[in-house]
Amino acid sequence: MTKLMPEKQKRSARKQAEPDLGILSSWLLFAVQRELFETMEREGFEKLGPRHGAVLAYLDEEGTRATDLAALSGQHKQVIGTLIDELVEAGCVERRPDPQDRRAKLIVPTEAGLERMRRSDAIMAAIERRYAKELGEEDYAQFKRAFTRIAQAARSRERA
């Protein structure tokens, strides 16, 4: 008499049942991006993609050099250059001479860009407040500290 072997679980089912860190991170990233960009669009802001966050998320009000945006976002300088071109076209940023180094350019938000940045910051704060309420303030603060440590460790390994 042959013993029946339990059916091996498909990888896709296993990843759904026990998602790894990459899957969990992507679920959170995509959900937050979708909510942020859909809210912005519903409120009348020009449609931009999540990839533009590589510039807008790190852009200072007084301007930031493209090389610094690349370093902060972890994107290649060429990718940042393309995104800046698209954001210039959309009227969100402009290039200005850097007063510290006339050879360099600062990427500076326009009034429309500043309005977009301020609103996206407010939406992100609301999203975080909602998660803090769902988990409880203490659990959310602990989660965010742990997630930050993991993300920073990953970035450190990437840069090494």
N, C-alpha and C positions, 0 to 999 in steps of 0.2 A: 504494500500500500504506500503510495507516494504522499508525502506531506505537502500540503499546499503552502506555498510561500506567500507571505503578505505582498500585496501589490505595491511596487515601488512608487512613491509619490513623485509626480512630475515636478521638475525644477520650478516652473512658474507657480504651481500651487504652493510649494514650499516657501518661495520668496514672498508670496502673499501672506502666508500664515506666520512666517518668521522673517520679516524684512530685515535686511542688513542696514548698516549705517548709510550706505550710498542711496539705497531706496528710500529710507526714511527722510534723508536730507532732500532728495528730489521731490518727494511728496510735499514736504513743507515749502520748499522753494517755489514750486509751480503753483501751489495754492495761494501763497502770499502774492506772487507776481500777478496771478490772474485777478485776484481781488483788487490789488492796487491799480492795475492798468484799466480794468473794467470800470472801477469807480471814477478814475480820472476821466475816462472817455465819456461816461454818463454825465459828468459834471461839465462837459463841454471842452475839455482839453483836447488838443490835436492828438490823434492816435500815434503813439510811439511804441516800440517794442521793448521787451524786458532787457534786450542787449544794450539799449541806450543807458541803462542803469550803471554800466561800467564807467560812464562819464558822470552822469547826473548824481549818482549816490556819493561821489567823492569830491564833487566840485565845490570849492569855497566861494562865498559871495564876492570876494575881491578878486577871484580868479585863481587858476591853478595851471601850472605848466603841463603840457601833454605827457611829458616823460614821467611826471609825478603821478598823473592819472593812470598811466600804464602800470607803474609800480604798485600803486595802491589797489588797483583792481585785479592785478595779476594777468592782465591782457597784454598782448604784444603791441608795440608802438604803432605798427601798421594798422591793426584793428582799431585802436583808439583814434588814429588819424581819420579813418573812414567814418567812425561814429561821430567825430567832431564835425566833419564835412556835412553829414546828414543833419546834425543838430543846428549847424549854421543855416542850412537850407530851411529848416523848420522854424527858424527865428528864435531858438532857445538860447544860443550862445553866440559869441563873436570872438574873433582873435584880436588881441591888442598887444602892442609892444610891452615887454616886461620892463618896468622901470629899474629893476635891479641889474638887468642885462639886456641891452638893446638888440642883441642878436637873437634872443629868445622871445617866444610869444606866450602870452597868458591866454587861457581859455576862460572867458568871463561870461557869466549868465546875463542875458538881457532881462528886461523887466518881465517879459513873458516867461523866461526861464526861471527867474526868481520866484514868480508866482507858482509855477509848477513844482519847484523844489520845496517850497513851504507847504504846499497842499499835500505833496507826497509824504513829507515828514509827518504831517498831522494824521494822514490815513494810516501810516505805519504805526504811529503811537496808539491809535485806536485799535488796530489789530492786536498789538501787544497787550493792551489793557484787557481786551476780550479774552485772550488766552490766559492772562493772569487771573481773571475772574473764574474761568473754567477750571483751572488747576488749583487755584488758591494762590495768594500772593507769594507765600513762602516757597511753595513747590515750584512756581514759575521762576522765581529768582534763583533757586537752586539749579533748575534746568538750564537757565540761561548762562549761569556761571560755568556749568559743566560743558555745555555746548560750545561756549566761547573758548574754553581751554582746549577742547578737541580740535576746533577749527584753527586755533593759533598753532597748535602742534603740527597739524597737517600743513599749514603754510610754511612753518619753519623747515620741515622736511623737504618741502618743494623747493625752497630757496637754497638749501644746502647743496 
